Amino acid sequence: MKLPREEMAFRKEYEALVTQRKLTTVFRPGNRIYPNFRGYKRAEIITARVIEKPGSDQHEIAPVFNDIRMSIQITEIHTVDIQKLIPLHFEGSSPDIQDVHALISHLEYIYGVAMKTYGHEVTRICIKYLDISPNPSQMAGRG
């Protein structure tokens, strides 16, 4: 399923980490370096979005997003064999993803596919937030 390339989706449980600008390292399965599927480029400015209701690539169901939109910039992006990740690679990641085992479990749960499908390759993406805080108009109807 094709989604806007200039956006990066974050699951609802990470909304606070995103809006507080604490989540600065994310992992995606496979090679997500542009021009690959859902790929990004270093220094690219994109929009962070929060998924309110997950979709399904298998069933071609698009996710439903809430109104939060934050500008972020890709500061670093590279692929790595998931087994070669070291503790330093997890700095800036969510508290529940701080080691290889947790990352494998997480990605297999989220994407519904074994990591071996991707040749055990992950893309590590580091971001910086360009918004100081969410735009107040984006918070309308919340609270």
C-alpha positions in Angstrom: 0.0 0.0 0.0 1.3 3.4 -0.9 1.4 6.1 1.8 2.8 9.6 1.5 6.6 9.4 1.3 7.0 12.8 3.0 5.5 11.4 6.2 6.7 9.2 9.0 4.2 7.3 11.1 4.4 6.7 14.8 2.2 4.4 16.8 -0.3 5.9 19.3 1.6 4.6 22.3 4.6 6.8 21.3 2.6 10.0 20.9 3.9 11.5 24.2 7.5 10.7 23.2 7.0 12.4 19.8 5.2 15.5 21.1 7.8 15.9 23.9 10.6 15.5 21.2 12.1 12.6 23.1 12.0 9.9 20.4 15.0 10.6 18.1 15.9 7.1 16.9 13.5 4.7 15.1 14.0 1.4 13.3 12.1 0.1 10.3 12.4 -3.4 8.8 14.4 -3.8 5.6 16.1 -1.0 3.6 14.2 2.2 4.0 16.7 4.4 2.2 15.2 6.3 -0.7 14.4 5.2 -3.5 13.4 2.0 -1.7 9.9 1.3 -0.5 8.9 3.9 2.1 12.4 5.2 2.0 13.9 8.5 3.3 17.0 10.5 2.5 19.5 12.1 5.0 18.7 15.8 5.6 15.2 15.4 4.3 12.5 17.3 6.1 9.3 15.3 6.5 6.1 15.3 8.7 5.8 13.1 11.8 2.2 11.7 12.1 0.6 9.7 14.9 -1.5 6.7 14.0 -4.8 6.7 15.8 -5.9 3.4 14.3 -3.4 1.0 12.6 -3.9 -0.1 9.0 -2.8 -3.2 7.3 -0.4 -3.5 4.3 -1.6 -7.1 3.7 -5.3 -6.0 3.5 -4.5 -2.6 1.9 -6.2 -0.8 4.7 -4.7 2.7 5.3 -4.0 3.8 8.9 -6.1 6.6 10.5 -4.0 9.4 11.8 -4.8 12.0 14.5 -4.3 15.7 13.9 -0.8 16.0 15.2 1.8 17.0 12.6 5.4 17.9 13.4 8.2 18.7 11.1 11.2 16.5 11.5 14.5 16.2 9.7 16.4 12.9 9.0 19.8 13.5 10.5 21.2 10.0 10.0 19.9 6.9 8.1 21.6 3.6 7.4 20.9 -0.1 7.2 22.4 -2.7 9.4 22.1 -6.4 10.2 19.8 -6.4 13.2 22.2 -8.8 15.1 25.0 -6.2 14.8 23.2 -3.5 16.7 24.9 -2.4 19.9 23.5 -0.4 22.9 24.7 2.9 21.4 22.4 2.3 18.4 19.3 2.4 20.8 20.0 5.8 22.3 17.0 8.0 21.6 14.7 5.0 20.9 11.6 4.3 22.9 12.1 2.8 26.4 10.6 -0.5 25.3 13.1 -0.9 22.4 16.6 -0.9 24.0 18.1 -4.2 22.7 18.1 -6.5 19.7 15.6 -9.0 21.2 13.0 -6.3 22.0 13.5 -4.7 18.6 13.0 -8.0 16.7 9.9 -8.8 18.8 8.5 -5.3 18.2 9.1 -5.2 14.4 7.7 -8.7 13.9 4.6 -7.8 15.9 4.0 -4.4 14.2 4.6 -5.7 10.6 3.4 -9.2 11.1 6.4 -10.6 9.2 9.5 -12.5 10.5 12.7 -10.4 10.3 14.3 -13.2 8.2 11.9 -12.0 5.5 14.0 -8.8 5.3 17.3 -10.7 5.5 17.6 -9.5 9.1 18.2 -6.0 7.7 16.9 -2.9 9.5 17.1 0.8 8.8 18.1 2.9 11.7 16.8 6.5 11.3 17.8 9.4 13.6 15.6 12.5 13.5 15.6 16.0 15.0 12.4 17.9 15.6 12.0 21.3 13.9 8.8 22.3 15.8 9.3 23.6 19.3 5.9 22.2 20.2 2.8 21.1 18.3 0.9 23.9 16.6 -2.0 24.9 18.9 -4.4 24.6 16.0 -3.4 21.0 15.6 -4.5 20.4 19.2 -8.1 21.6 18.6 -10.6 19.2 19.9 -8.1 17.4 22.1 -8.0 17.5 25.9 
